[in-house]
């Protein structure tokens, strides 16, 4: 998942104020990467200088600084997201003539690979969506319907995916099979069957299932389920985009759900199973794990930004999320509710993050003791 907030230099922190007339749609003309853009949307936040966080009708978030704004006027209409068809039309215009649309209940899938794969991936996401909602409902948390159609762009192969994604991801694109972007609200990925241009046009659902059930394919599929989980979480009210959600929570959640289940047509048997890959990774980290490992994880996202630490940070985030879900589901729901209220573009101090956590789960030392006992029992 990418957030793209690092470049934002202006003073939201002191100036952020949610607007009273939040539901009204405005038209904003502004300079963006050397071009003039005109976007209709809802102003979510305005800073003291007049810069805005604008929510577009396609679900994209625009951070526009005051000097970049050329003109801003009310449209007199209430904010209305695009319909799936309208959004689909715009995606096709943006991506080019070799793309097609597959629209499901919650998703708009824009693809230039075989139609069979687009249908397979659409069914996979809808199953995940349903499983995710049901899971949280059983835990006492009712999620909202997404405000926007959920967009997935599916490229035919790795090289065209990389060409498209490089501007957003930089060199990280080499190691990525797909991603969810909080700013655009889209998932971008490619056909994982590895079929050639002729073959992929005619692949049936059962052939695709067979190709993706090969040994080694499970982790590949897990990555797109992981990204799809991020997108669902940020579109159903469990998490708010551009709010200060600790990375270990977002990632722990996505890794909790990423265990694929490709066999059953209904339900999702893999949900909440031990993520063996992550558990192995965490156990291998234990001999080197510093005393303050948990504290650092809770207080800041720094471990996720450090190339030396990022893998251990993911494994530990999974381990903690899994442990809390298994042993303290009620508190975890309470913690998610607390995080869901975090306002956009306001950043907590490390102390605040720690307090949020301990206010729900209690002091760290006894928790950590139980955590290790629990993990041993999962081997
Ligand atoms: Zn992730």
Boltz pocket constraint, residues with backbone or C-beta under 6 A from the ligand:
constraints:
  - pocket:
      binder: B
      contacts: [[A, 1], [A, 226], [A, 227], [A, 230], [A, 250], [A, 251], [A, 254]]
      max_distance: 6.0
